[in-house]
Amino acid sequence: MREWQGRHHSVVVLESGFEYAGQRHRTLSAVAQIITGTHWSGPRFFGLARRPTPFESGPGGVDTEMRGTCHA
């Protein structure tokens, strides 16, 4: 499930793809594009993308996705 612009969107995981709004789709990215109108990583859009471990992160063990973010 994902809320996007005030609407709730539910996707059913099938053995061979995904079902959204009564239609089958091959990838979550296809579903995310239908919902948003633009290209998205489906797993990232639905909050399924995992964060890198310290060994997979950038130089010095810094999570490259968090660079430039201020942490107090």
C-alpha positions in Angstrom: 0.0 0.0 0.0 1.1 3.6 -0.6 -0.6 6.9 -0.1 0.1 9.3 -3.0 -1.4 12.8 -3.2 -4.1 12.0 -0.7 -5.2 8.7 -2.3 -4.5 5.2 -1.0 -3.2 2.7 -3.6 -3.1 -1.0 -3.0 -1.1 -3.6 -5.0 -1.5 -7.3 -4.9 1.7 -9.4 -5.4 1.0 -12.3 -7.8 3.3 -15.2 -8.8 4.0 -13.5 -12.1 3.7 -9.8 -11.5 1.4 -7.4 -9.7 -2.2 -6.4 -9.8 -3.3 -2.8 -9.4 -6.8 -1.4 -10.1 -7.9 -4.7 -11.6 -5.1 -4.8 -14.1 -2.0 -7.0 -14.1 1.5 -5.5 -14.5 4.9 -7.1 -14.9 6.7 -4.8 -12.5 6.2 -2.5 -9.5 7.8 0.3 -11.5 5.0 0.1 -14.1 2.5 0.4 -11.3 4.4 3.4 -9.8 4.4 5.1 -13.2 0.7 4.7 -13.6 0.1 6.2 -10.1 2.5 9.1 -10.5 2.6 9.8 -14.2 6.4 9.6 -14.2 9.2 7.0 -14.0 9.9 5.7 -10.5 11.7 2.7 -9.1 8.8 0.6 -8.0 10.5 -0.9 -4.9 11.6 2.6 -3.8 8.2 4.2 -4.4 6.5 1.5 -2.3 9.2 1.6 0.4 10.7 -1.8 -0.3 14.2 -0.7 -1.4 16.7 -1.6 1.3 19.3 0.8 2.5 22.9 -0.1 1.9 24.9 -1.6 4.7 28.0 0.2 5.9 30.1 -2.0 3.7 28.0 -1.1 0.6 27.9 2.6 1.4 30.1 5.3 0.1 33.6 6.4 1.2 34.2 6.4 5.0 31.1 4.3 5.6 28.8 7.2 4.8 25.4 6.2 3.3 25.5 8.0 0.0 21.7 8.5 -0.1 22.0 10.5 3.1 24.8 12.9 2.0 23.9 16.5 2.4 21.3 15.7 5.1 21.8 17.4 8.4 21.5 15.2 11.4 21.4 16.9 14.8 
